[in-house]
Amino acid sequence: MTLRKQLFLIAIGAPALLAAQASLNALNAPLVIDFTNTVDGVNNGSFQCLPTMGSQSPEAGELDTDAWDYYYDGSTANAIGTASNFPGTLPTGNGYAEGSAMLTGANATAINGQFAFGFQPTGGHFTAGNITLRVQNNTGSAMEQVAVAYQVGVFNDMARSNSFTLYWSATNEAGSYAPIASSQVASPADADAVPQWEVTDVSVTINGFSIANGGFMYLRWVGDDISGSGTRDEFALTNISITAQNASGPVLTASTASLAPFAQSLGSPSAPSSFTVSGSALNDDVNVTVGAPYQISLNEGFGFGTTLDLSPVGGTLSNATVWVRLNNSAPGASSGQVQLTSPGTNGWVVAVSGVTSAGSLPTLYLNELQAFNGGSPVDENNEADDWFEIFNPNNFAVDLAGWYVSDALADLTKYRFSTTGTDAIVPANGWLLVWADNQSAQGNLHTNFSLSSTNGEDLVLVGPDGVTIVDRELRAASRRRELWPPNRWRYAMGDL
């Protein structure tokens, strides 16, 4: 008998239910949702994802809208933070899908023989989107911890990476949904040669809240793009287990799950935004990481990189501030996540997004240079190497992360300053010395070319687009010259 026929026969034999609530009735008594067996207030028989997916009095094969709400499509911030309405709104269902051949949107399917709630994301559905489950505390006392386990199936048949992540809220207020960093399941960027359902078991403990008897908790699964383009992979959710427990263990929280979009002009980083991090009963430091082109720091104006640590005192961390900025080296939209982890906690994720525009680059000058170093100055390795200076006449600092310098017009991108480094910053109305020593392995301020003291050559400073020349000098052979802004090159007396 096929899965489709089994599904039909089970559904016909299931009685209609009265409206109810998904209920946690006692401590350590799990509520299990397998999309096959009837669960009062959750589903009536095997989920068929019919055009009418559910109601407050679900027919056979339908979900109970007192428990489920579906966010169709929108921004990442809205998919994460928008409050759900109950009874919820469900989209038009696509029915049961054999294997992975799903239609756009919501489907019923099976992964490894287990019925599941399936999703085929597209540019107009579930990217970003969410499905939210509401459960009621009927344990007879305040609920302060739940254990949540479930299975996520991924059919990786497309060259695109997408994510499926659990968030939760104790209030369902807009902006109250907190991420479970360890819950994220992502499809690989490269398609499998022979795609098949790959199932990930997710198990997390959620605490740091108190829900009175009769109150509700909200679990939200968010789907979103990570990278790539074109058609997206399929996802499926099943075997959800929710268990009320006595509170225990460390707690890590942040003040938000997403930041407002950043706006950056190419050539200088965006204005920074911040969030705060708190924790209790922590066993170790909180590690904070982010991927390029985003950067993080404990200070608003300096020290930006891709990782940092927050140290609790006596296991407690109180409102530690983390600053985030966008510092892309090319125009366009970008998104990412600030990941917070600490042993024994659920972790935390803060979503970030922004747009980098090809605005005008700041004015900078190639200033003093020395093509033959007679012994001074010396670098951090005590080597008297060639060097040049970059002068910033602006009243603001300029971060050269992602910029280029070269000694050849035919190769404008010969040396690139690190996109994650924090040492290539030209201070306001100040100078930055760069070693032209052909020893780039020695650090971010050491180029992969040297300056000739006998042959004339170009020296160019190029913006992060790899094309725009911000300053260029064709110098005659000399040992040392310097620029006195706003004039051009002139010899430094006593150096020749």
VENKARA-V335698 format. One record per residue. N is the residue number from 1. RES is the residue in one small letter. PSI is psi in radians with two decimals (* if undefined). Layout:
# VENKARA-V335698
n:N res:RES psi:PSI
n:N res:RES psi:PSI
This chain:
# VENKARA-V335698
n:1 res:m psi:2.34
n:2 res:t psi:2.84
n:3 res:l psi:-0.65
n:4 res:r psi:-0.74
n:5 res:k psi:-0.70
n:6 res:q psi:-0.77
n:7 res:l psi:-0.79
n:8 res:f psi:-0.77
n:9 res:l psi:-0.67
n:10 res:i psi:-0.72
n:11 res:a psi:-0.70
n:12 res:i psi:-0.61
n:13 res:g psi:-0.05
n:14 res:a psi:2.32
n:15 res:p psi:2.73
n:16 res:a psi:2.60
n:17 res:l psi:2.71
n:18 res:l psi:2.77
n:19 res:a psi:2.42
n:20 res:a psi:-2.96
n:21 res:q psi:2.50
n:22 res:a psi:2.19
n:23 res:s psi:2.35
n:24 res:l psi:1.90
n:25 res:n psi:-0.31
n:26 res:a psi:2.75
n:27 res:l psi:2.47
n:28 res:n psi:0.36
n:29 res:a psi:1.76
n:30 res:p psi:2.48
n:31 res:l psi:2.08
n:32 res:v psi:2.21
n:33 res:i psi:1.90
n:34 res:d psi:0.09
n:35 res:f psi:0.31
n:36 res:t psi:-0.94
n:37 res:n psi:2.54
n:38 res:t psi:2.31
n:39 res:v psi:2.07
n:40 res:d psi:2.27
n:41 res:g psi:0.04
n:42 res:v psi:-0.98
n:43 res:n psi:2.67
n:44 res:n psi:1.70
n:45 res:g psi:-2.92
n:46 res:s psi:2.29
n:47 res:f psi:2.12
n:48 res:q psi:-0.22
n:49 res:c psi:0.86
n:50 res:l psi:2.92
n:51 res:p psi:-0.71
n:52 res:t psi:1.76
n:53 res:m psi:-0.43
n:54 res:g psi:3.05
n:55 res:s psi:3.13
n:56 res:q psi:-0.37
n:57 res:s psi:1.35
n:58 res:p psi:2.41
n:59 res:e psi:3.08
n:60 res:a psi:2.30
n:61 res:g psi:0.04
n:62 res:e psi:2.83
n:63 res:l psi:2.78
n:64 res:d psi:2.07
n:65 res:t psi:-0.12
n:66 res:d psi:-0.31
n:67 res:a psi:-0.44
n:68 res:w psi:2.45
n:69 res:d psi:2.51
n:70 res:y psi:2.20
n:71 res:y psi:2.07
n:72 res:y psi:-0.99
n:73 res:d psi:2.50
n:74 res:g psi:-2.84
n:75 res:s psi:2.83
n:76 res:t psi:-0.79
n:77 res:a psi:-0.71
n:78 res:n psi:-0.67
n:79 res:a psi:-0.61
n:80 res:i psi:-0.83
n:81 res:g psi:-0.22
n:82 res:t psi:2.39
n:83 res:a psi:2.45
n:84 res:s psi:2.75
n:85 res:n psi:2.40
n:86 res:f psi:2.32
n:87 res:p psi:2.52
n:88 res:g psi:2.98
n:89 res:t psi:2.22
n:90 res:l psi:2.52
n:91 res:p psi:3.09
n:92 res:t psi:2.23
n:93 res:g psi:2.75
n:94 res:n psi:0.09
n:95 res:g psi:-2.91
n:96 res:y psi:2.36
n:97 res:a psi:2.17
n:98 res:e psi:2.37
n:99 res:g psi:-2.20
n:100 res:s psi:0.08
n:101 res:a psi:1.25
n:102 res:m psi:2.67
n:103 res:l psi:2.84
n:104 res:t psi:2.22
n:105 res:g psi:-2.42
n:106 res:a psi:2.43
n:107 res:n psi:2.76
n:108 res:a psi:2.47
n:109 res:t psi:-2.99
n:110 res:a psi:2.39
n:111 res:i psi:2.09
n:112 res:n psi:0.71
n:113 res:g psi:-0.02
n:114 res:q psi:2.20
n:115 res:f psi:2.57
n:116 res:a psi:2.81
n:117 res:f psi:1.99
n:118 res:g psi:2.67
n:119 res:f psi:2.24
n:120 res:q psi:1.68
n:121 res:p psi:2.57
n:122 res:t psi:-3.12
n:123 res:g psi:-0.25
n:124 res:g psi:0.23
n:125 res:h psi:2.07
n:126 res:f psi:0.34
n:127 res:t psi:1.53
n:128 res:a psi:2.66
n:129 res:g psi:3.06
n:130 res:n psi:2.81
n:131 res:i psi:2.21
n:132 res:t psi:2.33
n:133 res:l psi:2.23
n:134 res:r psi:2.23
n:135 res:v psi:2.58
n:136 res:q psi:2.43
n:137 res:n psi:1.88
n:138 res:n psi:0.61
n:139 res:t psi:-0.22
n:140 res:g psi:-0.05
n:141 res:s psi:3.03
n:142 res:a psi:2.47
n:143 res:m psi:2.20
n:144 res:e psi:0.00
n:145 res:q psi:2.48
n:146 res:v psi:2.55
n:147 res:a psi:2.24
n:148 res:v psi:2.23
n:149 res:a psi:2.57
n:150 res:y psi:3.03
n:151 res:q psi:2.42
n:152 res:v psi:2.17
n:153 res:g psi:2.43
n:154 res:v psi:2.23
n:155 res:f psi:1.74
n:156 res:n psi:1.36
n:157 res:d psi:0.04
n:158 res:m psi:2.65
n:159 res:a psi:1.12
n:160 res:r psi:2.51
n:161 res:s psi:2.24
n:162 res:n psi:2.83
n:163 res:s psi:2.73
n:164 res:f psi:1.89
n:165 res:t psi:2.48
n:166 res:l psi:2.33
n:167 res:y psi:2.85
n:168 res:w psi:2.80
n:169 res:s psi:2.56
n:170 res:a psi:-0.04
n:171 res:t psi:-0.41
n:172 res:n psi:0.28
n:173 res:e psi:2.62
n:174 res:a psi:2.28
n:175 res:g psi:0.03
n:176 res:s psi:-0.12
n:177 res:y psi:2.19
n:178 res:a psi:2.47
n:179 res:p psi:2.68
n:180 res:i psi:1.70
n:181 res:a psi:-0.69
n:182 res:s psi:-0.16
n:183 res:s psi:-0.22
n:184 res:q psi:2.25
n:185 res:v psi:2.20
n:186 res:a psi:2.43
n:187 res:s psi:2.49
n:188 res:p psi:2.70
n:189 res:a psi:-0.52
n:190 res:d psi:2.38
n:191 res:a psi:2.57
n:192 res:d psi:2.54
n:193 res:a psi:-0.69
n:194 res:v psi:1.53
n:195 res:p psi:2.49
n:196 res:q psi:2.84
n:197 res:w psi:2.18
n:198 res:e psi:2.18
n:199 res:v psi:2.28
n:200 res:t psi:2.24
n:201 res:d psi:2.13
n:202 res:v psi:2.30
n:203 res:s psi:2.09
n:204 res:v psi:2.74
n:205 res:t psi:2.26
n:206 res:i psi:2.23
n:207 res:n psi:-2.94
n:208 res:g psi:0.47
n:209 res:f psi:2.97
n:210 res:s psi:2.02
n:211 res:i psi:2.08
n:212 res:a psi:2.75
n:213 res:n psi:2.26
n:214 res:g psi:-0.21
n:215 res:g psi:3.09
n:216 res:f psi:2.64
n:217 res:m psi:2.60
n:218 res:y psi:2.18
n:219 res:l psi:2.27
n:220 res:r psi:2.18
n:221 res:w psi:2.15
n:222 res:v psi:2.26
n:223 res:g psi:2.44
n:224 res:d psi:2.83
n:225 res:d psi:2.62
n:226 res:i psi:-0.94
n:227 res:s psi:2.97
n:228 res:g psi:-3.05
n:229 res:s psi:2.91
n:230 res:g psi:-2.77
n:231 res:t psi:2.58
n:232 res:r psi:2.80
n:233 res:d psi:2.82
n:234 res:e psi:2.58
n:235 res:f psi:2.72
n:236 res:a psi:2.55
n:237 res:l psi:2.31
n:238 res:t psi:3.05
n:239 res:n psi:0.92
n:240 res:i psi:2.23
n:241 res:s psi:2.21
n:242 res:i psi:2.17
n:243 res:t psi:2.14
n:244 res:a psi:2.38
n:245 res:q psi:2.91
n:246 res:n psi:2.47
n:247 res:a psi:2.47
n:248 res:s psi:2.80
n:249 res:g psi:2.94
n:250 res:p psi:2.71
n:251 res:v psi:2.32
n:252 res:l psi:2.22
n:253 res:t psi:2.77
n:254 res:a psi:2.87
n:255 res:s psi:-0.20
n:256 res:t psi:2.82
n:257 res:a psi:-0.06
n:258 res:s psi:2.63
n:259 res:l psi:2.71
n:260 res:a psi:2.57
n:261 res:p psi:2.47
n:262 res:f psi:2.65
n:263 res:a psi:2.10
n:264 res:q psi:2.45
n:265 res:s psi:2.29
n:266 res:l psi:2.31
n:267 res:g psi:-0.33
n:268 res:s psi:2.60
n:269 res:p psi:2.82
n:270 res:s psi:2.91
n:271 res:a psi:2.44
n:272 res:p psi:2.67
n:273 res:s psi:2.82
n:274 res:s psi:2.80
n:275 res:f psi:2.88
n:276 res:t psi:2.66
n:277 res:v psi:2.34
n:278 res:s psi:2.75
n:279 res:g psi:2.76
n:280 res:s psi:2.65
n:281 res:a psi:0.56
n:282 res:l psi:2.47
n:283 res:n psi:-0.28
n:284 res:d psi:-3.11
n:285 res:d psi:2.80
n:286 res:v psi:2.09
n:287 res:n psi:2.27
n:288 res:v psi:2.22
n:289 res:t psi:2.70
n:290 res:v psi:2.62
n:291 res:g psi:2.65
n:292 res:a psi:2.54
n:293 res:p psi:0.33
n:294 res:y psi:2.66
n:295 res:q psi:2.66
n:296 res:i psi:2.71
n:297 res:s psi:2.80
n:298 res:l psi:-0.05
n:299 res:n psi:2.53
n:300 res:e psi:-0.56
n:301 res:g psi:-0.08
n:302 res:f psi:3.00
n:303 res:g psi:0.43
n:304 res:f psi:2.40
n:305 res:g psi:-2.73
n:306 res:t psi:-0.07
n:307 res:t psi:2.61
n:308 res:l psi:2.87
n:309 res:d psi:2.48
n:310 res:l psi:2.21
n:311 res:s psi:2.05
n:312 res:p psi:2.78
n:313 res:v psi:2.01
n:314 res:g psi:0.54
n:315 res:g psi:-0.01
n:316 res:t psi:2.36
n:317 res:l psi:2.15
n:318 res:s psi:1.88
n:319 res:n psi:0.86
n:320 res:a psi:2.31
n:321 res:t psi:2.27
n:322 res:v psi:2.20
n:323 res:w psi:2.46
n:324 res:v psi:2.48
n:325 res:r psi:2.81
n:326 res:l psi:2.22
n:327 res:n psi:1.21
n:328 res:n psi:2.65
n:329 res:s psi:0.10
n:330 res:a psi:2.64
n:331 res:p psi:2.73
n:332 res:g psi:3.04
n:333 res:a psi:2.63
n:334 res:s psi:2.72
n:335 res:s psi:2.83
n:336 res:g psi:-2.95
n:337 res:q psi:2.38
n:338 res:v psi:2.07
n:339 res:q psi:2.26
n:340 res:l psi:2.21
n:341 res:t psi:2.60
n:342 res:s psi:2.40
n:343 res:p psi:2.30
n:344 res:g psi:-0.08
n:345 res:t psi:2.97
n:346 res:n psi:-0.25
n:347 res:g psi:-3.10
n:348 res:w psi:2.60
n:349 res:v psi:2.28
n:350 res:v psi:2.04
n:351 res:a psi:2.41
n:352 res:v psi:2.58
n:353 res:s psi:2.84
n:354 res:g psi:3.07
n:355 res:v psi:2.33
n:356 res:t psi:2.11
n:357 res:s psi:2.68
n:358 res:a psi:0.98
n:359 res:g psi:3.06
n:360 res:s psi:2.48
n:361 res:l psi:2.62
n:362 res:p psi:2.67
n:363 res:t psi:2.24
n:364 res:l psi:2.65
n:365 res:y psi:2.43
n:366 res:l psi:2.04
n:367 res:n psi:-2.08
n:368 res:e psi:2.53
n:369 res:l psi:2.73
n:370 res:q psi:1.91
n:371 res:a psi:-0.21
n:372 res:f psi:1.83
n:373 res:n psi:1.95
n:374 res:g psi:0.01
n:375 res:g psi:-0.17
n:376 res:s psi:2.40
n:377 res:p psi:3.05
n:378 res:v psi:2.67
n:379 res:d psi:-3.02
n:380 res:e psi:-0.21
n:381 res:n psi:0.21
n:382 res:n psi:0.59
n:383 res:e psi:2.31
n:384 res:a psi:1.43
n:385 res:d psi:2.94
n:386 res:d psi:2.65
n:387 res:w psi:2.86
n:388 res:f psi:2.83
n:389 res:e psi:2.62
n:390 res:i psi:2.22
n:391 res:f psi:2.37
n:392 res:n psi:1.85
n:393 res:p psi:0.03
n:394 res:n psi:2.83
n:395 res:n psi:0.38
n:396 res:f psi:2.64
n:397 res:a psi:2.63
n:398 res:v psi:2.14
n:399 res:d psi:2.12
n:400 res:l psi:0.20
n:401 res:a psi:2.14
n:402 res:g psi:-0.09
n:403 res:w psi:2.99
n:404 res:y psi:2.67
n:405 res:v psi:2.61
n:406 res:s psi:2.74
n:407 res:d psi:0.33
n:408 res:a psi:2.13
n:409 res:l psi:-0.41
n:410 res:a psi:-0.16
n:411 res:d psi:1.39
n:412 res:l psi:-0.34
n:413 res:t psi:0.60
n:414 res:k psi:-0.79
n:415 res:y psi:2.27
n:416 res:r psi:2.25
n:417 res:f psi:2.49
n:418 res:s psi:2.43
n:419 res:t psi:-0.23
n:420 res:t psi:-0.09
n:421 res:g psi:2.82
n:422 res:t psi:0.18
n:423 res:d psi:-0.15
n:424 res:a psi:0.99
n:425 res:i psi:2.17
n:426 res:v psi:1.99
n:427 res:p psi:2.78
n:428 res:a psi:2.28
n:429 res:n psi:0.59
n:430 res:g psi:-3.01
n:431 res:w psi:2.70
n:432 res:l psi:2.19
n:433 res:l psi:2.29
n:434 res:v psi:2.31
n:435 res:w psi:2.02
n:436 res:a psi:1.27
n:437 res:d psi:0.06
n:438 res:n psi:0.64
n:439 res:q psi:1.04
n:440 res:s psi:-0.34
n:441 res:a psi:-0.27
n:442 res:q psi:-0.13
n:443 res:g psi:3.07
n:444 res:n psi:-0.43
n:445 res:l psi:0.46
n:446 res:h psi:2.01
n:447 res:t psi:2.99
n:448 res:n psi:0.44
n:449 res:f psi:2.82
n:450 res:s psi:2.96
n:451 res:l psi:2.35
n:452 res:s psi:2.32
n:453 res:s psi:-0.01
n:454 res:t psi:-0.44
n:455 res:n psi:2.36
n:456 res:g psi:2.54
n:457 res:e psi:2.88
n:458 res:d psi:2.64
n:459 res:l psi:2.12
n:460 res:v psi:2.51
n:461 res:l psi:2.15
n:462 res:v psi:2.40
n:463 res:g psi:3.00
n:464 res:p psi:-0.14
n:465 res:d psi:-0.12
n:466 res:g psi:0.14
n:467 res:v psi:-0.76
n:468 res:t psi:2.04
n:469 res:i psi:2.01
n:470 res:v psi:-0.65
n:471 res:d psi:2.52
n:472 res:r psi:2.44
n:473 res:e psi:2.25
n:474 res:l psi:1.87
n:475 res:r psi:2.52
n:476 res:a psi:2.85
n:477 res:a psi:2.22
n:478 res:s psi:2.91
n:479 res:r psi:-0.69
n:480 res:r psi:2.31
n:481 res:r psi:2.87
n:482 res:e psi:2.70
n:483 res:l psi:2.36
n:484 res:w psi:1.63
n:485 res:p psi:2.52
n:486 res:p psi:0.32
n:487 res:n psi:3.13
n:488 res:r psi:-2.82
n:489 res:w psi:2.45
n:490 res:r psi:2.67
n:491 res:y psi:2.47
n:492 res:a psi:2.08
n:493 res:m psi:2.38
n:494 res:g psi:-0.08
n:495 res:d psi:-0.18
n:496 res:l psi:*
